[in-house]
Each structure stands twice: as structure tokens, then as C-alpha cells.
Amino acid sequence: MALFPPDRALLYPQFETYRLHSLSPTEDVQGHRLPGSGTTQSRLEHGQHTLSFKETRDRIGWDHLAVNEQGRGIYVDKEWNIVGFELDDNLIPSFSVLATLPTPISSSSAPAPEYPSTIAIHPNLWAISSGAGDLHLLCTSDPTSSCTLSSTFTLSGGSGGPFLIRAARAESDSISLLLSRSVIGPEEGKSRTTKRTFELLEVVIDLSSAEHTSELDVRWRIQAGDLPVYTAWTDAGWMVLSGETYGNSKTEEALNEVEKEKRERDARIAKLGLGASLPQGEQSVPVPPSEPARISTPPPDQPLTWTQTGESASIRIPFAAGTVRSDIVISLHPTSINLSVKGVPAAAQPEPLQQFLRHTERSWWAEIDPDLSSFSYDSSSSTLDIDLAKQDGEHRWPSLFLPSSDDDDAEIPETLSSDVLASVRQTFDSIRTRAPDEPAGNHPAIPSLLREEMDFDMEDGEDFEDRAAGAMGDGGGKVGREVFVGILRDGKAEWSTASVTVVSLPLQSGGRGNGMEGVIVKSAVDGLLFTPSADLVGSPWTHQATIPALAFVLSSKRDIRLVRHLTPLHDPAAPPSPKKAKTDLDTAQHPTVLAFDSGSSSAGQGNVYVYYPPTGKTTSKQGVVRVSGLERGAALGVARIRKNGKDVVLVLCEKELVVLSGVL
């Protein structure tokens, strides 16, 4: 079962390009100077501590800004002051120092401190960690007045040390927090390690009996080899997206040794490339021979097989035994095909073919020449062969049929012909192996110009593909992060069997994210917005909208730090709108995606790239404007608030708070 099945009716197979939407750097973007010396992303003294690669990647993508549902925000500045702010009707912020955190004691023998982390609990209650191992509750009745830290909590025993606040859950008289921390053995000290362990903990604070200083009640803790990419509370429990699974997955326990061996073998073959095989000594199953141009038997879940060349396409459809030519009604047209069966009960046909024949007319991906096309039926094997002549030759079709709004059938993948596979194998055979004196990663298959641009630093022992993966866009060469979907509750974990590449996370608005807003995953060159099901890992998520070519356009950006999306807030009084076809776009249900440059590197310009909902089948709009860098400093956090009935995006930079009022 696929956890993220795309809805073909929501795709844009004919999408062509993004068109520029003009944004004004003076009218749409307003910068406001932060009080004091501003905030910072530099919390470690040079050479004092050494972080592993995964810790560094997590810090690059960390969001330093927190807002609540009333549109109030807080952050921690350079001097460990907790600064609150609120926007007036003219979107001008007023700042106030609410409290001051105890200054952490710097020591080379102590574990590396984490960033300060903040999260909204109630409209007037915040949870704040200094990153040194203590947690504070802050009550704020007025965001412009100073107040005191009402309670201070610490982790004790084996759970002690610096931690980050990942997500929160508010109950009637208590709050639950999901924390993360690095587990460092006593023998490590300042030394670098590539196998560092990380821990997720759920702690509970009883608000009715909270003392001024006390220890946190740890309900459970669970470990893995990577930090989570995203966490949120849902009705099913804590939803966690992570590159590695925490705890013992029920699914992994169910896999037997044969299945595990097959997965490992398939992974090794995938690294070698299409058409390649393992050395003879590693083969545990025979290598299948080259496929013929036509495959008589399609996969169990497909009704047909099809292959193509630049000028033609060939289709083979197997029918139930006993079906004769007179039972089949078929006609070929320049843009469509009509196919149906009469005289034979539909239930007699294979299940995939039954579903396929529910629609008697289907549109070709592109036009064909009916005069040069033909079909034939072999009664002995009950197979229908169709040979199509493409009207516009020398073009490969990405799909056999155009998707329709009422067609829920899955995509029918192309069966690669033996000629295509032979050509691919010949290409791989011509690649020479790397010489012993060549550096790792300098593979002969990589173009020389590209090799000059690549910086291989394998000191940390991480796999190159893992290094290239960005923290939802941290300048890495790979778009998004490959993660597993997990649900954690009462210390028990259940994970998805397959990973998915997440391109964008929901823009926080009153708490660190909202799990029900969904995530955008990579599908070929597109980004697909999925919202979670009631059973996060047991039933498919719902495909809500498509951001065409999102993965493709993000791949060209070199300095992206944060990629976030937001969907217009739904009016509860408004009736639900029916699903519309792409000819009648319901843009109110489409997300707007914002990709933020870090603003701290010469490689980027400190821009935000805004990708708007599609305006038709083939085009969409993109805006770009500078929000960080130079005098504003690096972008450290982003959030959405609701003001004057409109969505407003806030960007916390090192020196300024930037208000994006005319971007959405």
C-alpha cells in the first residue's frame, strides 16, 4: 500500500513554465529594527565544541521565531533576553523585553549547548528552553509588559543535558512537551563521532502543582541515529518525520530475513544503475533476461503494457480466456480511443481490466495518426495489440493517457523495450571505474565541469548522498529530505515501511507547526500536498493539491534555508466546495510555497521565492524579493499571523523583523 498515492486528476502533465509576478521591495516588504543588539545564530565559541554533521544540518534548519494564535511573537536575543512583539493595525511591531534567561555557563567539558527554543502553549503561556538543560514557563498577559519566569524545570539522571523543544500539547491542567537531545557518551568528550545517538522524550508538567523549581516528569524516551525533521501532535499521537526510525518499528519486526535481504540487495543494485547487476558472488536470484519489445503479461495491478519509440507506441491488453474478436468494440481517433467489451460479463475480466473498462473513452497524451495506426486481436492468447503512429514524431510521451478529473485509476507505467534497456546497459558499460589514486567522489561518470564545483569533505564519515540532502533546503544538491513517517504514543513507535522525500513543511501559525496542514512531498519534478489520514502510517494520506515543477525550480537554488507552505485559512461558516477539475481551478485550496535564502552566504541573495497556485493548465506565477542578508543579517525564523483579516508572513533576521504584507 502506497502511503502517498497521487491523484491523477490533480496533476498538471501539460505544465510549461512559471511567469514572473512583480513584488515591490519597498511596498510589499517592510523591515523593522530589532531592539538592542538583535539575535544571533552563533551560540558556540570557535573551536570549543565540535558537532556531528546531522547536528549541524538540524541547526541550519532550526526556526528561532515563535508565534501564538493571537498573532503575538517572541524570540531570544543575543543577551538571552526574551523579547516579545505584536503588530498594530498598520503592521508596525512594538517590542518589549519580557524576561531574561539565566546566562548559560560556557565550558569545554560540558556538552555543546542547543539553541534557545520557544513554543506557544496557551494565549498567555509559553515554554522556553535556554538550550543549557533548563526549561521555563513564561506567563504574558500583555505582550508589551515585562514579566517573570513563573517556573523552572530541569531534566535529571540519564536524561539530563541540553535539549530542544520540538512540539507541545496542551491539556486541561497540564502540558506535554516533545523534547530532543543528543546522547553523548562519557568517552566522547570533544571528539567528533559519526554514530551519535539522539533521543526523543515526552515530558509532562502539571500546571496545578508546578513548583518554582522542579524536575521534569519524563513519561518515556526513545532513541535513533538522526534528529527529526518535523514533529507535531495529532489525534493519533506525536507525528514524527525522521530520516531514521526511533525505537522498534512494528513493521520492521514483521519483516523476515528473506525480505530484509531482498531490500538490501535491491538497494545495492539501485546504486549501480538501471540494467546493472551485482557481481556473480553476490547474486542470490537469477538476473532476468532482457525484456522483449512487448510484454505479454502485465503486472498484477495493471490492465495493460505499453512501449514506445519516438515515432510510435505499442499497447498490449490481455483479456479473459474465451473472449472473441466480436466481443471487443474499439475505435481509434486522433485524440482518443474508445474501447469496450460486450457479450462477456465484466466480472469475467481480470480485476485491473475491469477498472480500466469503466471508462470507455480515454484521451491520448498527444495526437496520433489514425490512418497509420492499427490493431489486431489474437484469439488463441486473448490479447489485443494496438500500434499507434504519433502525429508529432521524435517525442516521447511521459504517459499513455491524459488524466481526467473522474478517473481514479493509477498511472500505467511504461514498459521499457529491449532496445532502450540495451542502450542504457551500453552506456553503463562504457563508464570506466575510478582509479585507486583518484579521490572519493571523483567518479568518471560525473562531468568534469561539475566535479570542479563539488566540494567533497568526507571527514565526518557520512555517505555523500546523505551530505547532499539539505535541511529542507540548506544549500545541498538534493531537493528536500528523505524521511519515514512515524507515530509515537506512550513510548511505542510505528513507522511507514517506505520513505518519502519531503520538500516543504507547513508554515507555523500559533505553535511549532500544525500536523493536520500536511506536507509537500516530491513526485518527479512536482510537489504534491498531502494531508494525513486518521491512521498516519496505516492508511493513505490525501492528495490535496499539486505545485507543478516545484522540485525542479528548487533544485536550482543554492542557498535555501527554509521551505514553508501555507494554505488560506478556511472559513468554518463557508460551505465546502466540491472537487473541481483543472479547467475550473479552485485556487483557494492550493498552497503558496515560500523558499527562503539563508542570507548569510555569498552564494545566495537573501531572497524569498514565492510560488503561487497555478493559473491554468500550463502556467503559474512566481515572485522573488530580498528579505535578508546585508544589513538585516541571516534569516533565522519565519511564521504566519492573521492581521486585519489577511495572512501576514514574518521573517526574523539577525538585525530586523521583516513583515511581508503584500506577498500573499
N, C-alpha and C positions, 0 to 999 in steps of 0.2 A: 504494500500500500504506500503510495506517494503521499508524504505529509504536506507538500506544497504543489498540488496539481493546478496547472494554469487553465483558465477558462478561455478557449479559443475565441469566443465572441468578444472578449475584452482586449485582444491583441491588435497590433497595428502593423500588419505584414507589408503594407504599402507605404510606410512612413519614409520620408525622404530627408528632411532637414529641420534644424532649428533656425528660426529667424530672430534677429536682434530686437529686443524690447528696450527702448531707451529709458535709463534711470538717471536721475539728476543727483550728483554728489553733494549738492547744496540744499536741495529741497526734500529729497527722499531720505537723506542720511543726516542725522544731527548728532554731533559729538559733544559730550559734557565732561568737563574735567573732574576727575575723582579727587576727593579731599585728601589732604596730607600728601604722602609720597606714593600713593596708589598701591596696587597689589603686585604680586610677582609670581613667576613660575620657578624661580631659583631658590629652593629651600635647603639645598645641600652645599656645604662648603667644598671647594675644589679639592679633590684627592682624599677627602675624608671617608667617603663610602663609595663602594662600587656596586652598581645594580646589575642584575642579570638583564638579558635582552627583553624578556617578557615583562619585567617590571618597568623598564624604560618605555616600552610600547604602551603599556597601560597609562603611564603618566602623560605621555603625549596626548592621548585622547581624553584626559580627565577634564570634567566640567567644573569650574570653580564658582559658578553662579547658581543660586537657588532662589526660586520664587514660590509664592503660595497662591491659592485660588483667588485672593483679593488683589492680586497684582503687586504685592509688596515683595521686595527682594533684599537679599543680604549676601555679603561676601566677607572674606577675611583679608585685611590689607597687610602690608609689609611688616608693620609693627604689632601684628597679632590683634589688632582691633577688629571687632565685629561691626561692620558698617551696614546700616540699613538704609533703604531708599524707597521712595514712592513717587510716581509720576502724577502731575496735576493734569487738568483738562487740556492744557497746551503741550502736554508730553514733555514738560520740564521736570527733571528729577530733583528732589530735595534729599540731601544726605544727612545722616546723623550717626555718631559713634554710639552704639547700643551698649557695648560691654567690651572688656579686654580679656583675652585668653592669657593664662599664665605662659610666660615665655619658656619654651622647651629648653632644657639644658643640653648643649651640644657636647657630644662625647664620641670619640672614635671607637670606643669599646662597646657602645650601645648600638642596637640595631638601627638601620637607616630610618629616619622618620618618614612618615607618609605626608601627603598634602593635607592641609585642613579640609574637612568635608562638612557640608551643611545640608540639611533637608527639612522641609516643612512637615509638621505633624498635624497641627490644628491651625486655624487662622491666626492665633496669637502664641503658638508654641513651636519652637524649633529645636532640633537636635544638632549639636555641633561637636565635632572632634577636632582637637588641635593637631592630630597626627602623631602625638607622642605617647598615646596609650590611655588617654582620658577622654571621657565623654561628658558633655554639659547640656543641660536643658535651659533654654532661654525663653522667658515669657515676655511678650511685647504687646501691650495694649495700644501703644501709639508708635508707629514706625519712625517718628522723628524725635522721640524722647529716649534718654538713656535709661537702662535698667540693669539689673544684676543677674548673674548666673544663679538660677534657683537651686540646682542640684549638680553634683559632680559624681561621676561613676568611673570605675576602672575595671579592667579585666585582671583576673588573678590566676595564679597557678600556671598550668601549661598553656593557657590561652592568653597570657599577658603579652604586652608589647604593642607597638604601633598598629593601628588598624584604620580602615576606611569605612564610612557609612555608605552602603550600596542602595538600600531601599528601606521603606518604612511601611508599617501597617498600624493604623490607629483603631483601638477598640474602646469600649465604653469607659473603662477606668485604668487602662494600661496601654502601652505601646510596644510593638515588636519591631526590632531592627535587624536587618541582614547586614552583617559586617564581613569584611575580608581582610586577611593579613598574610604576611609571608612567614613561613615556618622555617627558622634558621637554626641549624644545629649548633651546639657549643663549639664544635671543632672547626666551624667555617670561619668565624671571625670576620675579617675584612676581605677574605679571599673570594674570588669570583667562582660561582658554581653554575653549571648548565642544567642541573637537575633539581632546582629549588622547588620546594613544595609550597602550595598555597592552600589556605583554609577559608571556608565559609562558615560563619557562626550565626545562629539566631539567638538574640538576647531579648529579654523581656524586662520592662520597667513598670512596676506597679505605681501609678501616679497617686494613689490614695495613701500610700505609706512610704513614699520616696524620702529618704533622709538627705541631709545636705551632702554627705559624702558616704558612698557605699560601693559594694562590689556588684557588678552586673551579673544577673542570673542567666547563665548560658544554658539554653534548652538542649541544643545539640551542635555539633561541629562535624564537618565533613571535608575531605581533602582531595586535591587533584594537582596536576602538574602545570596548570595555567590559571590566569586570572579571568573572571567572567567578562564578557563584552557588554552584557546588558542584563539587568535584573529588574523585576517588578513583582508586586503582589497581585495575584488573581484569585478568583474563587476556588481554583483548584490547588492553590498553594503558591510558593515562590517560583516564578518562571525565571529560568536562567539560560542565557545563551553563552556558550563557552566553547573554546577550541578543544578542550579536553573534558571528559565527563568526570563529575565528582561522585565519589562513593561507588558502590556496587550497583551497576545498572541491571534491572531485571531482564532487559533484553539481552545484554551481554551474557548473563548467566545461562540463558536459554540456548545460546549458540553452542553447538557441539564442536568437537575438534575438527571435524571434516569441513564444516562451514568456515571456521576461522582460517584454516589452511587455504581454502579456496579464495577467501578475501585477500589474504596476504599475497597469494600468487597473482591474483588479478591486479593488485596494486603494483607489483613488480613489473608485470607486463605493460601496464599503462605508462610507466615511466620510460619504457623502451620505445613506445610509439606504435601507431597503427600498423598492423600487419607483421610486427616483430614477434619473436618468441624467446622464451628463456633458453639458456644453454641446455644441452641434452641431459646433463646430470640433474637439472632442477625440474625437468618435466614430470608431472605426476598424472597428466592426462594427455592423450594424443592431440597433436596440433591439427585442427581441421584443415582439409584441403581448400584450395581457392574456390570461392563461390562461383557458380555459373552466372550467365547474364540474367537468367530468370530463376527464381527460387519457387519450386512447386508448392511447398508447404509454408505458409506464413507462420509467424509466431502465434502461440495460443490465444493471445489477446488482440490480434489484428485480423481484419477481414480479407486483406489482400497484400501483395507485394508489388513494388514498382521500382524500376530503374530508369535512368535517363542518360542521354548524351546531350551535346549542345543543340542538336537539331531534332531529337525525338525523345519520346518517353514510352516505356513498355509496362503494361499492367497485367497481372495475372490474378484472377479471382477464382478460388476453388468453391464449388457448390456441393450440396449434399448428393451422395450417390443416388442415381435414379433420375436426376434432373436431366431433361432433354432440351434440345435447342428451342423447340416450340414453346417451352415454358418461360423463356427469357425474352423480355421486351427491352430493347436497347436502341438508342439513337444518339449520334454524336453531333454536336453543334459547335460553332466557333468558340463560344464562351462557356459551354456547359455540357453535361451528359445526363441523359435520362435512362435510368436502369431500374427494373422491377422484375418480379417473378410471379407468374400466375400458374394455377393448376397444381402447385405444390404447397402444402401448409407451411407457413412461415416458421413454425416450431421445428420443422424438419431440417432447416438450415443450421449451420454452426452458429453458436451464440454471437460471436463478433459480427458475422454477416447479417444476422437478424437486426442488430442495432444499426448497422450500416444501411440496410434497405429501408429503414424507417423514413428516410428522405429519398424520394425517387429522383429528385433533381439536385445536382451539385455543380458548382461553378469551378471551372479550371483556374489554376493560378494565373495563367496567361492564355492568350488566344491560341487556338490550333487551326490547322487547315483540314476541314472535314473531307475534302476531295482526296487528299493524300493519306488520310488516316483509314484504318481498317480494324476489323475484329473477327475472331474465329472461335468456334466452340468445339472442344474435344469431348464427345460423349463418353468415351472409354474411361477418361480420368475425371470427367465432370468439371473441367476447368475452362474459363473464358479468358482468352488472350486478346488484349487491346493494344494496338500500335498507333501512337499519336505522332503526327508531324507538327512540330512547333511552328507557329506563324513567324515568330521572331527568333531565328536560329542563333546559335552561339551564346545562349544564355541558359544558365542552369536555374531550375526552379527551386526555391527553398522549401516549397510544399507542393503537394499534388493538387490540393483543392484550396479555394479561398474559405476562410472561416465564416460561418454565418451566426447571426445572433441567437438562433434557436437550435443550434447544433451543439450538443454536449459531448460528442464523440472525441476521443483523444486523438492527438496528432498521429498520422500514419507515417512512420519514419521511412526514408528511402533505403532500399537495399542496394548497397554498393556492388556494382558489377565486377566481374573478374578483371576486366581491363583497368578499371580505376584502382583496384587493390594492387594489381601488378605494377602500376605506375608508382604508387606510394611506396611499395616494397623496394623498387629500384632506387627511389630517392634515398631511402634509409640505407640501402646497401652501399651507396656512393659516399656516405659520410665516414671519414676516417676516425679512428679512435684518438684520444688525447695522448700525447707523448708523455713519458714519465717526468720530463723536466719542465712541463708546462704547469702553470698554477691552477689550483682547483677552480672550477667555474669557467675557465677559458676554453670552452668546448669548441671544436672546429665548426660545429653547426651554427654557432652564433656569428652573425655578420661582424666583420672587423670594425666597422664604424660603431656598432652597438657595443662591442667589447670595450672600446675606448671610453664609453660613457658609464660603464658599470664599475662599481667600487665593491670588490669582494673583501669582506672582513669576517673571516671565519673563526676569529679568536674565541668567540663565545660558544663555539661548537654547535650552533643552531643550523638546521637544514636551510639551504639557500631559499627554498620556496617559502619557508616559514618567515625568513627575514624579509622577503619581498612583500609579504602580506602586510598591509597597513592597518593602523588602528582606526578603522572606518575611514581611511584616507589619511595617512600620515606621511605622504611623500613616497610610499613604497610603490613598486612597479605593478603590484597586483591590486585590482579593484575589490574593495570590501574585505570581509573576514569570513573564513570558513568556520562554521560553528555547528555544534549539536544543540538540540532543543531539549531542555530538561525541566522537570517539575520536582521540587523539593518540599517535603512536608514531614514534620515530626522526625527529621533526620533520615528519612528514606528518600531515595532518588530513583527516578525513572527517566530514561533518555531515549531519544529517537535513534533509530538504527542507522540512518544515513545523515550526513552533514549537508549543510546548505550554505551558500555564500550570501551573507547579509551586506547590503550596500548602504542602507540608511536606517537610522533609528528615529523613533518619534521625538519631536521637539518637546522638552519638558514644559509643563504648564501647571504649577502647583504640586510640587513633589518631583522626585527624580524620575520622570517618565511615567507613562501610563501603559501598562501591558496590553490593554484591550485596543489601543490605537493601531497596533500591528507594526510590522517591519516590512521593509522593501528588500526583496531578495533578487539576486542576479539570475537572469534567464537569457542565455545567449548574449545579445548586446543590450537587452532591455532591463528595466527594473520593474518588478511586479509587487504591488502592495498586497500583503496577506494579513488578515486579522485572525486571531487564534480561535480555535474551537473550544468547546467546554472541556474536552479531554485533550490537553495540549499535545500529547505525544501518541494518543491512541486513535485519533480521527483527523481527517484532513482539515487544514486551515482553509479559509475562504478567500479566494482571489477577488479583491475589490476593484482594483484599477491597475492600469499599466502606464508607466512613464517611459515612453519609447526612446530607445537608444541611450538610456541613462548610463548604463555601464560603459558604453563606448565613449561618451563625451567625458566621463570622469577619468577614463584611462589616460587622457592627455594632460591631466593636471598633476603637477609635481609637488605642490606644497600644501595639499589639502590636509587639514587637521580634523575637522568635524563635518559630518554629513548628516543633516537632520531633515525631516519632513513634517508637515502639518496639514491636516485636513480641516476645512472650515467647520467651526463648531455647529452642531445640529440643533435646530430649534425644536424642543420637545413638543411644542404645540402644532408644528407643521406636520401634515400627513406624510407618510413615507412615499417616496417617488418610486415608480416601477423601474425595473432594469431597462435601460434604453440601448438601442443599437448605436454604433459609432456614427451613423448618419444623423443621429439626433443626440449629440453629446450632452451628458449630464455632468457638467464641469464642477458642480457643487460637491460631487462625491470624489473628485480627483485630488490627490495631494499636490502641494507645491513643495519642491525639494530645494534646499539651500545647502550649498557646499562652501565651507569657509576655509580660506587660506590661513595658515598659522600666523603670518605677518612677522615672523621672526627670522626669516631666511631670505637671502638674496635671490633664491630660486623662485620665490613667489612674489606677488604684488600686494598681498593683504586684501584680496578681493573676496566678495561673496558672489557665487554663481547661482542664479535663481532659475530653476526650470519649472515653467508654468504648465498647467493642464493643457492637453492637446487642443488645438483649434480646429482640427479636421482630421481626415484620414492620413494626410501626408505631411503636415507641418505642425509645429508648436513654437512657442516663444521662449527665449532665454534672455535674462538680464544679467548684467555684471556691473558692479560698482565697488570702490575701495572702502573698506570699513576698518582695517587695522594696519599695523606697520608704521614705520617712520615715527612721528611724534606721539602716536597713540599707543605704540607698543604692540606686543603679540596679543592675539585673540585667545582668551582663557576660558570663556564660557558663553553659552547662548541660551535663551529662554523666550517663551511667548507669554504675553499677558493680554488681557482683554481691556480695552480702554475706549470709551465713547462709542461702544458698540462695534469696534473694529479690532482685528488682531494686530498687535504690535510686537515686533521682534527686538529683543535687547541683546547686545553684544558687549560683554565685559572684556575690555582690553587692559593692559597694564597701567595706562595713564588716563583712560577715558571710558565712560559708559556711552555706547553708541546706540541710538534709537533709530530703528528702521521703520519709518511711519508710512512711506509711500511705496514700499517694495511689493507688498502683497496685493 
